[in-house]
Amino acid sequence: MRLRQMAVVFLLSEDQDVLFLQKKSKDSFFAGFLVPIGGHIEGHEINEPQEACLREIEEETGLKREFIENLKLRYIVHRIKENQEIRLQYVFFGNVSKINTLIESDEGSLAWVGYNDILRKNVSATTIEIVKHYKEIGKSTENVYVGSMRSLKGNPTITWGLLEDWEK
């Protein structure tokens, strides 16, 4: 079984819009979807998912790390794909000003989406579950949550738990 690790970020502007990448319609991975900025963790980044996140931000938007504020790990999501691959996604939240110049990558076009509009857009089940949890619980705390993706009556959902040190 393979293990795939990814780092993504929900970059929020001063007016609470979120920066997404609109994938090309002919792309093999989430074609036509709006996805958070991010991607696969490279081998040398395996112990530094935040570094992978910052690299992906720069590659996909042109934004350098000094323009990103309050970048914090907020979620870790586990999923098994077709019983052949375990996916582990580190999800960060951060702030960025819309006055910064964005540079489009060859992966798709960038789009600011109002936070309250995300659930009405063409986004993945994982994105939907993260946004719902963040709205209800995550934005009012600094905690990190671990989620396990599963099916509930045929619909994708995430079961959430608090990541904490039991030795406190």
PyMOL commands that set and color helices and strands:
alter all, ss='L'
color gray80, all
select helices_A, chain A and resi 43-45+49-61+65-67+115-120+125-136+138-140
alter helices_A, ss='H'
color red, helices_A
select strands_A, chain A and resi 2-12+17-23+34-40+69-81+85-95+108-114+144-152+155-163
alter strands_A, ss='S'
color yellow, strands_A
deselect
rebuild
show_as cartoon
